[in-house]
Amino acid sequence: MSTIYRRLVSAPKNINPIPAWLAGNREKWASWTLIAIVIAYVGFLIITPLVALTLGAFEKGVGAIFEAFDRSFVLASFWNTLWISLVVVTIHAIFGTIVAWVLVRHRFPGRDLINGLIDMPFAVSPVVAGYMLLLLFGRNGLLAPFVEATGIQVAFAFPGM
């Protein structure tokens, strides 16, 4: 027999092409790699629009932003948004806590229906909710005669927000 053949035959059988630090953790590395890819992708989807929005806002300089805030309708929109946010957070904190406590502590008919209605905002886009508001309270909406008879403004007004 040739010496090359003898060397190959006598070579250790446990030669592993994978480094020792990776050998036992192949599944862990694969899962962590996939998690890193997902985090990078989602981060890209979130960070890219934020960077584009920020660059667009400061495109004409900081003076343009201060000039925009000098306009009355911009300030009115800002304060309306702040006021609505404070009211909604307060109402949801109070009633959300009460409803959550009742749903967890008590069993009653209709419990699953209430639980499903609570989850509805997660499933329905705000665009769809706004469209529904227009279909109900708009000029040609289903409840338009009632809204006009009472003089209440819902669509395109503070209550519709």
Buried (B, 14 or more C-beta within 10 A) or exposed (E): EEEEEEEEEEEEEEEEEEEEEEEEEEEEEEEEEEEEEEEEEEEEEEEEEEEEEEEEEEEEEEEEEEEEEEEEEEEEEEEEEEEEEEEEEEEEEEEEEEBEEEBEEEEEEEEEEEEEEEEEEEEEEEEEEEEEBBBBBBEEBEBBEEBEEEEEEBBEEEEBE
